[in-house]
Amino acid sequence: MKTIRMGILGCGPRGMQMARITKLLPEFYTLTCMSDMNETALEEAGKAFPDIRLFRSSDELLDSGLADAVITEVPPDVHMEYVAKALDRNLHVLGEIPAVNSIEEGQFLWEKVNSSKALYMAGSNPNYREKTRLLYNLAQQNKIGKVAYIETEYIHDSTGMKDAWRKEYEACRYCTHSLAPILKLIGSELRTVCCMSTYDRLKNGHRHNAMSALYSTKDNLVVRLLTAFAIPYSGPPHTTKIYAEKGVLELYNDKARVWLPEDLSPEVPQVYEEIIFGTDFTYRPADLKIIDEDLFRQAHYGHNGSDLFMMMDFADAVLNNKPSPIGVKEALMMTLPGIYAAESAREGGALKTIRYPWD
């Protein structure tokens, strides 16, 4: 296999973005097909990519023989169904997150991936952001020491977004963006959780304005996660504060603030060093025709360029028979805690023990 024939299930905004990023990597991918039940979305995909096959159902695409791998850009309630169908056909899968929609699906995915000949990778682009690389580098150099407490937030005012599923979705289940980077840092699973919801306190049509979960590991590291998709907000959507043995890290989309003094005595002024992130946006294959330049920029710059690096890593694993960069265990470690948090919220904040298929 010289390049991966890529099929994308879903022609919505995210599916179109991933299709354009696939086009940015012709040395790795050939975009061959896309599918969607929505005729308007399918028509837009046809205009943008006139050289590919279009299907009105994901099943037709999976059975077409035109793809070696697929990206599952479908709603959360049917996501696992199509990941499983692709793996059954020995198609490699870059699976969107959250990886599963229930505890039972978690067990099913664990068994399905471990019995399939195809590669499964969780599409967690936060793992490829600059702030995440900075965090890993500091940890590997033992600049942080033992972590005591973490606060992480995903706040995204989606009240005007067209994604209908977000209105009913329990926001705490969309925890992967926040948990993925820190789980690799702490090196252990989250084991207990209690969570509470505001429900629709603001009366703006979303079932949950905000949800706050409190997690802990076996050795009492505590993580507070706020997810809010239906409150007025205009700041950075992803923020993380890490309180550790040797200082404090504050991570944002475009910068980090770091306080790691050699002397931790109270007399030393708490001066933070600010690190501004910058991604190389110059990469673009020669003579690549993109119909809409603005859409090209959205695809290239989207998620701080992390999607591009994630796609390169997926291709490297498939083409060179390497282990999955973000495998099923990592996928469930970043997804199942949100499902247990939702259970806790439904029970008024009851303490829940988080269980994993490998326990």
Short mmCIF file of the C-alpha atoms (twelve columns), coordinates in Angstrom:
data_MODEL
# 
_entry.id   MODEL 
# 
loop_
_atom_site.group_PDB 
_atom_site.id 
_atom_site.type_symbol 
_atom_site.label_atom_id 
_atom_site.label_alt_id 
_atom_site.label_comp_id 
_atom_site.label_asym_id 
_atom_site.label_seq_id 
_atom_site.Cartn_x 
_atom_site.Cartn_y 
_atom_site.Cartn_z 
_atom_site.pdbx_PDB_model_num 
ATOM 1   C CA . MET A 1   0.000   0.000  0.000  1 
ATOM 2   C CA . LYS A 2   1.635   3.249  -1.172 1 
ATOM 3   C CA . THR A 3   -1.098  5.573  0.049  1 
ATOM 4   C CA . ILE A 4   -4.213  4.997  2.122  1 
ATOM 5   C CA . ARG A 5   -7.527  5.141  0.269  1 
ATOM 6   C CA . MET A 6   -9.578  7.182  2.721  1 
ATOM 7   C CA . GLY A 7   -13.346 7.205  3.136  1 
ATOM 8   C CA . ILE A 8   -15.150 9.634  5.425  1 
ATOM 9   C CA . LEU A 9   -18.493 8.808  7.022  1 
ATOM 10  C CA . GLY A 10  -20.274 12.137 7.306  1 
ATOM 11  C CA . CYS A 11  -20.182 15.301 5.181  1 
ATOM 12  C CA . GLY A 12  -20.967 17.777 7.955  1 
ATOM 13  C CA . PRO A 13  -18.558 20.584 8.932  1 
ATOM 14  C CA . ARG A 14  -16.188 18.224 10.729 1 
ATOM 15  C CA . GLY A 15  -16.266 15.640 7.951  1 
ATOM 16  C CA . MET A 16  -15.513 18.306 5.355  1 
ATOM 17  C CA . GLN A 17  -12.654 19.641 7.456  1 
ATOM 18  C CA . MET A 18  -11.078 16.204 7.740  1 
ATOM 19  C CA . ALA A 19  -11.551 15.655 3.997  1 
ATOM 20  C CA . ARG A 20  -9.598  18.817 3.228  1 
ATOM 21  C CA . ILE A 21  -6.846  17.827 5.635  1 
ATOM 22  C CA . THR A 22  -6.676  14.455 3.884  1 
ATOM 23  C CA . LYS A 23  -6.123  16.392 0.637  1 
ATOM 24  C CA . LEU A 24  -3.266  18.262 2.306  1 
ATOM 25  C CA . LEU A 25  -1.397  14.978 2.733  1 
ATOM 26  C CA . PRO A 26  -1.249  13.390 -0.757 1 
ATOM 27  C CA . GLU A 27  1.913   11.481 0.129  1 
ATOM 28  C CA . PHE A 28  -0.156  9.552  2.702  1 
ATOM 29  C CA . TYR A 29  -3.785  9.620  1.536  1 
ATOM 30  C CA . THR A 30  -6.064  9.450  -1.478 1 
ATOM 31  C CA . LEU A 31  -9.566  10.666 -0.653 1 
ATOM 32  C CA . THR A 32  -11.838 8.244  -2.504 1 
ATOM 33  C CA . CYS A 33  -15.329 8.478  -1.003 1 
ATOM 34  C CA . MET A 34  -17.670 10.160 1.479  1 
ATOM 35  C CA . SER A 35  -21.166 9.391  2.728  1 
ATOM 36  C CA . ASP A 36  -24.092 11.241 4.267  1 
ATOM 37  C CA . MET A 37  -27.871 10.827 4.469  1 
ATOM 38  C CA . ASN A 38  -28.309 14.597 4.127  1 
ATOM 39  C CA . GLU A 39  -28.667 15.461 0.441  1 
ATOM 40  C CA . THR A 40  -27.525 19.055 0.918  1 
ATOM 41  C CA . ALA A 41  -24.353 17.973 2.742  1 
ATOM 42  C CA . LEU A 42  -23.699 15.354 0.080  1 
ATOM 43  C CA . GLU A 43  -24.121 17.945 -2.676 1 
ATOM 44  C CA . GLU A 44  -21.628 20.286 -0.977 1 
ATOM 45  C CA . ALA A 45  -19.105 17.453 -0.722 1 
ATOM 46  C CA . GLY A 46  -19.566 16.749 -4.417 1 
ATOM 47  C CA . LYS A 47  -18.845 20.370 -5.298 1 
ATOM 48  C CA . ALA A 48  -15.708 20.443 -3.152 1 
ATOM 49  C CA . PHE A 49  -14.407 17.034 -4.256 1 
ATOM 50  C CA . PRO A 50  -15.733 16.214 -7.730 1 
ATOM 51  C CA . ASP A 51  -13.274 13.339 -8.153 1 
ATOM 52  C CA . ILE A 52  -14.625 11.119 -5.340 1 
ATOM 53  C CA . ARG A 53  -17.585 8.722  -5.000 1 
ATOM 54  C CA . LEU A 54  -20.495 9.784  -2.836 1 
ATOM 55  C CA . PHE A 55  -22.840 7.448  -0.962 1 
ATOM 56  C CA . ARG A 56  -26.178 8.098  0.721  1 
ATOM 57  C CA . SER A 57  -25.427 5.646  3.515  1 
ATOM 58  C CA . SER A 58  -22.352 4.722  5.514  1 
ATOM 59  C CA . ASP A 59  -23.051 1.031  4.917  1 
ATOM 60  C CA . GLU A 60  -22.787 1.537  1.162  1 
ATOM 61  C CA . LEU A 61  -19.422 3.211  1.580  1 
ATOM 62  C CA . LEU A 62  -18.107 0.460  3.851  1 
ATOM 63  C CA . ASP A 63  -19.169 -2.191 1.331  1 
ATOM 64  C CA . SER A 64  -17.879 -0.314 -1.729 1 
ATOM 65  C CA . GLY A 65  -14.320 -1.644 -1.639 1 
ATOM 66  C CA . LEU A 66  -13.066 1.901  -2.264 1 
ATOM 67  C CA . ALA A 67  -11.497 2.533  1.153  1 
ATOM 68  C CA . ASP A 68  -8.636  1.074  3.153  1 
ATOM 69  C CA . ALA A 69  -9.507  3.258  6.145  1 
ATOM 70  C CA . VAL A 70  -12.368 5.447  7.329  1 
ATOM 71  C CA . ILE A 71  -12.955 8.402  9.621  1 
ATOM 72  C CA . THR A 72  -16.235 8.210  11.551 1 
ATOM 73  C CA . GLU A 73  -17.760 11.692 11.519 1 
ATOM 74  C CA . VAL A 74  -21.223 10.541 12.588 1 
ATOM 75  C CA . PRO A 75  -23.324 11.443 15.680 1 
ATOM 76  C CA . PRO A 76  -22.334 9.892  19.045 1 
ATOM 77  C CA . ASP A 77  -25.385 7.620  19.252 1 
ATOM 78  C CA . VAL A 78  -24.405 5.689  16.085 1 
ATOM 79  C CA . HIS A 79  -20.653 6.211  16.178 1 
ATOM 80  C CA . MET A 80  -19.792 2.871  17.785 1 
ATOM 81  C CA . GLU A 81  -22.014 0.997  15.318 1 
ATOM 82  C CA . TYR A 82  -19.963 2.173  12.348 1 
ATOM 83  C CA . VAL A 83  -16.600 1.771  14.052 1 
ATOM 84  C CA . ALA A 84  -17.540 -1.877 14.614 1 
ATOM 85  C CA . LYS A 85  -18.788 -2.342 11.051 1 
ATOM 86  C CA . ALA A 86  -15.553 -0.927 9.649  1 
ATOM 87  C CA . LEU A 87  -13.400 -3.144 11.854 1 
ATOM 88  C CA . ASP A 88  -15.480 -6.183 10.839 1 
ATOM 89  C CA . ARG A 89  -14.500 -5.404 7.250  1 
ATOM 90  C CA . ASN A 90  -10.839 -5.037 8.282  1 
ATOM 91  C CA . LEU A 91  -10.894 -1.325 7.487  1 
ATOM 92  C CA . HIS A 92  -8.599  0.815  9.604  1 
ATOM 93  C CA . VAL A 93  -10.489 3.343  11.706 1 
ATOM 94  C CA . LEU A 94  -9.728  6.835  12.914 1 
ATOM 95  C CA . GLY A 95  -12.633 6.982  15.345 1 
ATOM 96  C CA . GLU A 96  -14.067 10.265 16.507 1 
ATOM 97  C CA . ILE A 97  -14.379 11.008 20.187 1 
ATOM 98  C CA . PRO A 98  -16.037 10.351 22.563 1 
ATOM 99  C CA . ALA A 99  -15.120 6.809  21.621 1 
ATOM 100 C CA . VAL A 100 -18.287 5.149  22.972 1 
ATOM 101 C CA . ASN A 101 -21.744 6.152  24.131 1 
ATOM 102 C CA . SER A 102 -22.285 3.748  27.033 1 
ATOM 103 C CA . ILE A 103 -20.479 1.436  29.445 1 
ATOM 104 C CA . GLU A 104 -21.685 -1.560 27.428 1 
ATOM 105 C CA . GLU A 105 -20.282 -0.052 24.224 1 
ATOM 106 C CA . GLY A 106 -16.954 0.340  26.021 1 
ATOM 107 C CA . GLN A 107 -16.775 -3.404 26.632 1 
ATOM 108 C CA . PHE A 108 -17.858 -4.062 23.043 1 
ATOM 109 C CA . LEU A 109 -15.220 -1.739 21.567 1 
ATOM 110 C CA . TRP A 110 -12.502 -3.285 23.741 1 
ATOM 111 C CA . GLU A 111 -13.331 -6.766 22.468 1 
ATOM 112 C CA . LYS A 112 -13.878 -5.660 18.872 1 
ATOM 113 C CA . VAL A 113 -10.546 -3.837 18.528 1 
ATOM 114 C CA . ASN A 114 -8.592  -6.624 20.194 1 
ATOM 115 C CA . SER A 115 -10.067 -9.210 17.807 1 
ATOM 116 C CA . SER A 116 -9.732  -7.157 14.598 1 
ATOM 117 C CA . LYS A 117 -6.828  -7.266 12.169 1 
ATOM 118 C CA . ALA A 118 -7.369  -3.588 11.389 1 
ATOM 119 C CA . LEU A 119 -5.901  -0.650 13.302 1 
ATOM 120 C CA . TYR A 120 -8.094  1.511  15.518 1 
ATOM 121 C CA . MET A 121 -6.964  4.971  16.607 1 
ATOM 122 C CA . ALA A 122 -8.933  7.400  18.736 1 
ATOM 123 C CA . GLY A 123 -9.115  10.749 16.945 1 
ATOM 124 C CA . SER A 124 -8.026  12.810 19.932 1 
ATOM 125 C CA . ASN A 125 -6.459  15.919 18.422 1 
ATOM 126 C CA . PRO A 126 -5.752  17.511 21.859 1 
ATOM 127 C CA . ASN A 127 -2.888  15.017 22.153 1 
ATOM 128 C CA . TYR A 128 -1.185  16.833 19.256 1 
ATOM 129 C CA . ARG A 129 -1.514  20.418 20.429 1 
ATOM 130 C CA . GLU A 130 1.549   22.421 21.354 1 
ATOM 131 C CA . LYS A 131 0.443   22.878 24.945 1 
ATOM 132 C CA . THR A 132 0.222   19.100 25.311 1 
ATOM 133 C CA . ARG A 133 3.727   18.598 23.906 1 
ATOM 134 C CA . LEU A 134 5.001   21.249 26.321 1 
ATOM 135 C CA . LEU A 135 3.364   19.441 29.220 1 
ATOM 136 C CA . TYR A 136 4.862   16.085 28.237 1 
ATOM 137 C CA . ASN A 137 8.331   17.581 27.755 1 
ATOM 138 C CA . LEU A 138 8.292   19.239 31.170 1 
ATOM 139 C CA . ALA A 139 7.153   16.004 32.797 1 
ATOM 140 C CA . GLN A 140 9.799   13.900 31.037 1 
ATOM 141 C CA . GLN A 141 12.475  16.324 32.214 1 
ATOM 142 C CA . ASN A 142 11.133  16.008 35.779 1 
ATOM 143 C CA . LYS A 143 10.443  19.736 35.903 1 
ATOM 144 C CA . ILE A 144 6.971   19.278 37.410 1 
ATOM 145 C CA . GLY A 145 7.342   16.562 40.031 1 
ATOM 146 C CA . LYS A 146 4.351   14.745 41.453 1 
ATOM 147 C CA . VAL A 147 0.969   16.214 40.521 1 
ATOM 148 C CA . ALA A 148 -1.473  16.885 43.363 1 
ATOM 149 C CA . TYR A 149 -4.507  18.533 41.771 1 
ATOM 150 C CA . ILE A 150 -5.764  19.467 38.289 1 
ATOM 151 C CA . GLU A 151 -8.516  21.782 37.108 1 
ATOM 152 C CA . THR A 152 -9.512  21.516 33.456 1 
ATOM 153 C CA . GLU A 153 -12.352 23.142 31.535 1 
ATOM 154 C CA . TYR A 154 -14.069 22.877 28.175 1 
ATOM 155 C CA . ILE A 155 -16.376 25.867 27.771 1 
ATOM 156 C CA . HIS A 156 -17.880 26.370 24.346 1 
ATOM 157 C CA . ASP A 157 -20.945 28.544 23.786 1 
ATOM 158 C CA . SER A 158 -22.722 26.320 21.272 1 
ATOM 159 C CA . THR A 159 -26.216 27.782 21.733 1 
ATOM 160 C CA . GLY A 160 -26.158 28.975 18.118 1 
ATOM 161 C CA . MET A 161 -24.596 25.846 16.617 1 
ATOM 162 C CA . LYS A 162 -26.578 23.659 14.224 1 
ATOM 163 C CA . ASP A 163 -25.533 20.371 15.873 1 
ATOM 164 C CA . ALA A 164 -28.946 19.297 17.205 1 
ATOM 165 C CA . TRP A 165 -27.482 16.499 19.316 1 
ATOM 166 C CA . ARG A 166 -25.677 19.013 21.557 1 
ATOM 167 C CA . LYS A 167 -28.973 20.328 22.963 1 
ATOM 168 C CA . GLU A 168 -29.781 17.031 24.663 1 
ATOM 169 C CA . TYR A 169 -26.249 15.762 25.204 1 
ATOM 170 C CA . GLU A 170 -24.882 15.535 28.743 1 
ATOM 171 C CA . ALA A 171 -21.871 17.818 28.389 1 
ATOM 172 C CA . CYS A 172 -19.753 15.891 30.914 1 
ATOM 173 C CA . ARG A 173 -19.682 12.965 28.464 1 
ATOM 174 C CA . TYR A 174 -17.686 15.154 26.083 1 
ATOM 175 C CA . CYS A 175 -14.707 14.919 28.420 1 
ATOM 176 C CA . THR A 176 -12.092 13.568 26.035 1 
ATOM 177 C CA . HIS A 177 -10.683 16.943 24.952 1 
ATOM 178 C CA . SER A 178 -9.860  17.739 28.571 1 
ATOM 179 C CA . LEU A 179 -8.886  14.336 29.932 1 
ATOM 180 C CA . ALA A 180 -6.745  12.966 27.074 1 
ATOM 181 C CA . PRO A 181 -3.674  15.178 27.661 1 
ATOM 182 C CA . ILE A 182 -3.649  14.880 31.450 1 
ATOM 183 C CA . LEU A 183 -4.207  11.122 31.583 1 
ATOM 184 C CA . LYS A 184 -0.916  10.506 29.817 1 
ATOM 185 C CA . LEU A 185 0.726   12.876 32.285 1 
ATOM 186 C CA . ILE A 186 -0.608  11.228 35.460 1 
ATOM 187 C CA . GLY A 187 -0.186  7.682  34.128 1 
ATOM 188 C CA . SER A 188 -3.185  6.142  35.878 1 
ATOM 189 C CA . GLU A 189 -6.917  5.717  35.402 1 
ATOM 190 C CA . LEU A 190 -9.555  7.895  37.018 1 
ATOM 191 C CA . ARG A 191 -11.372 5.619  39.476 1 
ATOM 192 C CA . THR A 192 -14.136 7.586  41.217 1 
ATOM 193 C CA . VAL A 193 -16.387 10.475 40.214 1 
ATOM 194 C CA . CYS A 194 -19.211 12.647 41.458 1 
ATOM 195 C CA . CYS A 195 -20.860 15.144 39.139 1 
ATOM 196 C CA . MET A 196 -23.613 17.745 39.234 1 
ATOM 197 C CA . SER A 197 -25.500 19.629 36.517 1 
ATOM 198 C CA . THR A 198 -27.152 23.039 36.323 1 
ATOM 199 C CA . TYR A 199 -29.683 21.482 33.936 1 
ATOM 200 C CA . ASP A 200 -31.381 24.245 31.894 1 
ATOM 201 C CA . ARG A 201 -31.094 26.883 34.574 1 
ATOM 202 C CA . LEU A 202 -30.669 29.620 31.940 1 
ATOM 203 C CA . LYS A 203 -33.734 28.440 29.968 1 
ATOM 204 C CA . ASN A 204 -31.940 28.549 26.605 1 
ATOM 205 C CA . GLY A 205 -33.156 25.235 25.252 1 
ATOM 206 C CA . HIS A 206 -30.208 23.044 26.249 1 
ATOM 207 C CA . ARG A 207 -30.829 20.270 28.718 1 
ATOM 208 C CA . HIS A 208 -27.565 21.078 30.542 1 
ATOM 209 C CA . ASN A 209 -26.037 24.566 30.667 1 
ATOM 210 C CA . ALA A 210 -22.980 23.302 32.559 1 
ATOM 211 C CA . MET A 211 -21.797 20.152 34.341 1 
ATOM 212 C CA . SER A 212 -19.010 19.896 36.906 1 
ATOM 213 C CA . ALA A 213 -17.327 16.576 37.724 1 
ATOM 214 C CA . LEU A 214 -14.831 15.743 40.456 1 
ATOM 215 C CA . TYR A 215 -12.608 12.727 39.767 1 
ATOM 216 C CA . SER A 216 -9.939  10.932 41.768 1 
ATOM 217 C CA . THR A 217 -7.307  8.262  41.132 1 
ATOM 218 C CA . LYS A 218 -6.443  5.354  43.418 1 
ATOM 219 C CA . ASP A 219 -3.652  7.405  44.975 1 
ATOM 220 C CA . ASN A 220 -5.880  10.446 45.614 1 
ATOM 221 C CA . LEU A 221 -4.912  12.752 42.782 1 
ATOM 222 C CA . VAL A 222 -7.997  14.937 42.249 1 
ATOM 223 C CA . VAL A 223 -9.213  16.298 38.908 1 
ATOM 224 C CA . ARG A 224 -12.035 18.810 38.544 1 
ATOM 225 C CA . LEU A 225 -13.594 18.991 35.076 1 
ATOM 226 C CA . LEU A 226 -16.082 21.655 33.990 1 
ATOM 227 C CA . THR A 227 -17.890 21.129 30.685 1 
ATOM 228 C CA . ALA A 228 -20.277 23.853 29.558 1 
ATOM 229 C CA . PHE A 229 -21.747 24.201 26.080 1 
ATOM 230 C CA . ALA A 230 -24.746 26.443 26.755 1 
ATOM 231 C CA . ILE A 231 -23.560 29.486 28.678 1 
ATOM 232 C CA . PRO A 232 -22.481 32.870 27.278 1 
ATOM 233 C CA . TYR A 233 -18.719 32.749 26.859 1 
ATOM 234 C CA . SER A 234 -16.040 34.219 24.613 1 
ATOM 235 C CA . GLY A 235 -12.752 33.087 26.207 1 
ATOM 236 C CA . PRO A 236 -10.464 30.167 25.338 1 
ATOM 237 C CA . PRO A 237 -12.540 26.967 25.211 1 
ATOM 238 C CA . HIS A 238 -9.852  24.703 26.663 1 
ATOM 239 C CA . THR A 239 -7.950  25.593 29.829 1 
ATOM 240 C CA . THR A 240 -6.006  23.450 32.295 1 
ATOM 241 C CA . LYS A 241 -4.309  24.270 35.601 1 
ATOM 242 C CA . ILE A 242 -1.894  21.764 37.092 1 
ATOM 243 C CA . TYR A 243 -0.781  22.102 40.708 1 
ATOM 244 C CA . ALA A 244 2.311   19.989 41.272 1 
ATOM 245 C CA . GLU A 245 5.203   19.325 43.606 1 
ATOM 246 C CA . LYS A 246 7.481   21.818 41.872 1 
ATOM 247 C CA . GLY A 247 5.072   24.556 40.819 1 
ATOM 248 C CA . VAL A 248 2.052   25.437 38.708 1 
ATOM 249 C CA . LEU A 249 1.213   25.196 34.992 1 
ATOM 250 C CA . GLU A 250 -1.637  27.046 33.285 1 
ATOM 251 C CA . LEU A 251 -2.386  25.850 29.747 1 
ATOM 252 C CA . TYR A 252 -4.497  27.694 27.179 1 
ATOM 253 C CA . ASN A 253 -5.097  27.278 23.447 1 
ATOM 254 C CA . ASP A 254 -2.500  29.834 22.398 1 
ATOM 255 C CA . LYS A 255 -0.163  30.097 25.377 1 
ATOM 256 C CA . ALA A 256 1.008   28.653 28.676 1 
ATOM 257 C CA . ARG A 257 1.879   30.292 31.978 1 
ATOM 258 C CA . VAL A 258 4.517   28.410 33.947 1 
ATOM 259 C CA . TRP A 259 5.704   28.876 37.520 1 
ATOM 260 C CA . LEU A 260 8.414   26.327 38.328 1 
ATOM 261 C CA . PRO A 261 10.876  28.098 40.643 1 
ATOM 262 C CA . GLU A 262 13.899  26.343 42.073 1 
ATOM 263 C CA . ASP A 263 13.096  27.921 45.438 1 
ATOM 264 C CA . LEU A 264 9.515   27.326 46.634 1 
ATOM 265 C CA . SER A 265 9.838   29.349 49.838 1 
ATOM 266 C CA . PRO A 266 7.092   31.957 50.461 1 
ATOM 267 C CA . GLU A 267 9.591   34.806 50.189 1 
ATOM 268 C CA . VAL A 268 10.207  34.133 46.482 1 
ATOM 269 C CA . PRO A 269 7.922   36.231 44.225 1 
ATOM 270 C CA . GLN A 270 5.480   34.148 42.188 1 
ATOM 271 C CA . VAL A 271 6.556   35.280 38.737 1 
ATOM 272 C CA . TYR A 272 5.037   33.301 35.887 1 
ATOM 273 C CA . GLU A 273 6.853   32.761 32.608 1 
ATOM 274 C CA . GLU A 274 4.510   33.137 29.622 1 
ATOM 275 C CA . ILE A 275 5.065   30.917 26.581 1 
ATOM 276 C CA . ILE A 276 3.286   31.842 23.340 1 
ATOM 277 C CA . PHE A 277 2.488   28.974 20.981 1 
ATOM 278 C CA . GLY A 278 2.976   29.232 17.240 1 
ATOM 279 C CA . THR A 279 2.319   26.584 14.601 1 
ATOM 280 C CA . ASP A 280 4.007   26.404 11.221 1 
ATOM 281 C CA . PHE A 281 1.106   27.064 8.860  1 
ATOM 282 C CA . THR A 282 3.234   27.156 5.700  1 
ATOM 283 C CA . TYR A 283 2.930   23.459 4.838  1 
ATOM 284 C CA . ARG A 284 0.872   22.975 1.696  1 
ATOM 285 C CA . PRO A 285 1.521   20.622 -1.242 1 
ATOM 286 C CA . ALA A 286 2.399   22.393 -4.480 1 
ATOM 287 C CA . ASP A 287 -0.436  23.005 -6.953 1 
ATOM 288 C CA . LEU A 288 -3.108  21.758 -4.540 1 
ATOM 289 C CA . LYS A 289 -6.448  23.127 -5.714 1 
ATOM 290 C CA . ILE A 290 -8.805  24.062 -2.906 1 
ATOM 291 C CA . ILE A 291 -12.074 25.531 -4.114 1 
ATOM 292 C CA . ASP A 292 -12.594 27.816 -1.141 1 
ATOM 293 C CA . GLU A 293 -9.451  29.406 0.308  1 
ATOM 294 C CA . ASP A 294 -11.209 30.214 3.595  1 
ATOM 295 C CA . LEU A 295 -12.168 26.583 4.028  1 
ATOM 296 C CA . PHE A 296 -8.572  25.593 3.363  1 
ATOM 297 C CA . ARG A 297 -7.465  27.883 6.167  1 
ATOM 298 C CA . GLN A 298 -10.088 26.477 8.517  1 
ATOM 299 C CA . ALA A 299 -8.892  22.961 7.789  1 
ATOM 300 C CA . HIS A 300 -5.227  23.846 8.097  1 
ATOM 301 C CA . TYR A 301 -5.452  26.075 11.131 1 
ATOM 302 C CA . GLY A 302 -8.336  24.202 12.770 1 
ATOM 303 C CA . HIS A 303 -7.613  22.998 16.267 1 
ATOM 304 C CA . ASN A 304 -4.254  24.760 16.175 1 
ATOM 305 C CA . GLY A 305 -3.008  22.528 13.380 1 
ATOM 306 C CA . SER A 306 -3.339  19.411 15.555 1 
ATOM 307 C CA . ASP A 307 -5.608  17.579 13.088 1 
ATOM 308 C CA . LEU A 308 -2.845  17.623 10.490 1 
ATOM 309 C CA . PHE A 309 -0.330  16.013 12.857 1 
ATOM 310 C CA . MET A 310 -2.907  13.477 14.057 1 
ATOM 311 C CA . MET A 311 -3.604  12.419 10.466 1 
ATOM 312 C CA . MET A 312 0.116   12.044 9.777  1 
ATOM 313 C CA . ASP A 313 0.502   9.820  12.845 1 
ATOM 314 C CA . PHE A 314 -2.442  7.639  11.804 1 
ATOM 315 C CA . ALA A 315 -0.992  7.206  8.320  1 
ATOM 316 C CA . ASP A 316 2.428   6.322  9.708  1 
ATOM 317 C CA . ALA A 317 0.923   3.587  11.879 1 
ATOM 318 C CA . VAL A 318 -1.155  2.104  9.046  1 
ATOM 319 C CA . LEU A 319 1.488   2.278  6.312  1 
ATOM 320 C CA . ASN A 320 4.335   1.038  8.476  1 
ATOM 321 C CA . ASN A 321 2.452   -1.520 10.568 1 
ATOM 322 C CA . LYS A 322 3.086   0.317  13.829 1 
ATOM 323 C CA . PRO A 323 0.991   0.155  17.020 1 
ATOM 324 C CA . SER A 324 -1.907  2.568  17.259 1 
ATOM 325 C CA . PRO A 325 -0.715  6.003  18.444 1 
ATOM 326 C CA . ILE A 326 -3.861  6.339  20.594 1 
ATOM 327 C CA . GLY A 327 -5.253  2.859  21.092 1 
ATOM 328 C CA . VAL A 328 -8.477  1.463  22.490 1 
ATOM 329 C CA . LYS A 329 -7.258  1.522  26.103 1 
ATOM 330 C CA . GLU A 330 -6.417  5.221  25.885 1 
ATOM 331 C CA . ALA A 331 -9.738  5.840  24.112 1 
ATOM 332 C CA . LEU A 332 -11.733 4.244  26.932 1 
ATOM 333 C CA . MET A 333 -9.647  5.887  29.667 1 
ATOM 334 C CA . MET A 334 -10.606 9.287  28.246 1 
ATOM 335 C CA . THR A 335 -14.251 8.406  27.484 1 
ATOM 336 C CA . LEU A 336 -15.721 6.137  30.179 1 
ATOM 337 C CA . PRO A 337 -15.146 8.652  33.031 1 
ATOM 338 C CA . GLY A 338 -17.602 11.011 31.335 1 
ATOM 339 C CA . ILE A 339 -20.256 8.308  31.064 1 
ATOM 340 C CA . TYR A 340 -19.939 7.512  34.773 1 
ATOM 341 C CA . ALA A 341 -20.056 11.259 35.535 1 
ATOM 342 C CA . ALA A 342 -23.365 11.509 33.666 1 
ATOM 343 C CA . GLU A 343 -24.730 8.641  35.761 1 
ATOM 344 C CA . SER A 344 -23.632 10.473 38.894 1 
ATOM 345 C CA . ALA A 345 -25.361 13.697 37.804 1 
ATOM 346 C CA . ARG A 346 -28.619 11.848 37.133 1 
ATOM 347 C CA . GLU A 347 -28.443 10.609 40.719 1 
ATOM 348 C CA . GLY A 348 -27.822 14.053 42.195 1 
ATOM 349 C CA . GLY A 349 -24.054 13.787 42.529 1 
ATOM 350 C CA . ALA A 350 -23.782 10.209 43.819 1 
ATOM 351 C CA . LEU A 351 -20.224 8.874  44.112 1 
ATOM 352 C CA . LYS A 352 -19.500 6.358  41.350 1 
ATOM 353 C CA . THR A 353 -16.702 3.818  40.940 1 
ATOM 354 C CA . ILE A 354 -15.331 3.823  37.390 1 
ATOM 355 C CA . ARG A 355 -14.716 0.366  35.928 1 
ATOM 356 C CA . TYR A 356 -12.831 -0.527 32.747 1 
ATOM 357 C CA . PRO A 357 -12.910 -3.637 30.524 1 
ATOM 358 C CA . TRP A 358 -9.378  -4.610 31.577 1 
ATOM 359 C CA . ASP A 359 -10.154 -4.600 35.323 1 
# 
